[in-house]
Amino acid sequence: MELTINHTRKIFDVLPATLEALLAMELPQKRKGIAVALNNHIVPQHFWAETLLNDKDSILIITATQGG
């Protein structure tokens, strides 16, 4: 199974079931300051737990950073 995450193809033995599960794997310490698009559509945070992933989905994860 594969996903494209931030324009990089990633292979999984077992695909994470939901967007929330994927984010827990990819960004385990971060919960705030994240925006996510699934197949070019923004997914609000309150839908992450119920948003199912499929083979060949494309996910864009944007994180806020501090700095000047």
N, C-alpha and C positions, 0 to 999 in steps of 0.2 A: 504494500500500500504506500502511496506517496502523497505528499502535500507540497505545495510551493509556499514557503514562508519567507517573506521579504525578498522575493525574486530568487530564492535559492531552493532547489529541489531537495526534499528531505524524505528518506525512505523509513518506514516504520514496519516492524514485524506485526504489531497490532496498532491499528489506527486509534488515536484518542477518540472517544465517543462524542464529546462535546467540545465546543470552543473553550469553555471554562477549563476542562481537563487539559487541553493543549497548552493554554496559558499557564496553568500550574506547573507544567513540565518545562516550558520555555523560560518563564519568568517567575520562579517560585517565591521570591521575596517581594515582588512588586504587585500592588493592587490598585494604586492610585496613579493618575497621570498616564493612563494607557488608552489609546484609541485603536479599534480593530475594524478592519474591512474584510469581509468574506466574499470572494468573487466580485470585487469592486463595489460592494454595498456595505455601508457602515452598519455595524451591529451595536446597538446601545448595550451598556454593561448589564442592565437588568435582564437581557435576553441571552447572555453568554451561556448560562447553565442549561438552557433548553435548545440551543442552536447546535444541531447535529452536523457532524463533519462527514464528508464523503471522499472517496478516493479521487485524487486529482484536483481537489479544491485548492484555491489560491487565497492565502491569508496575508494581509499586510498589517503589521503590528508597529504602531508608532508610540514611542514613550517620550514624555516630557523630561527635559533636563534643566538643571540650573546652570547659570553661568552668565558671563557678561560680554 
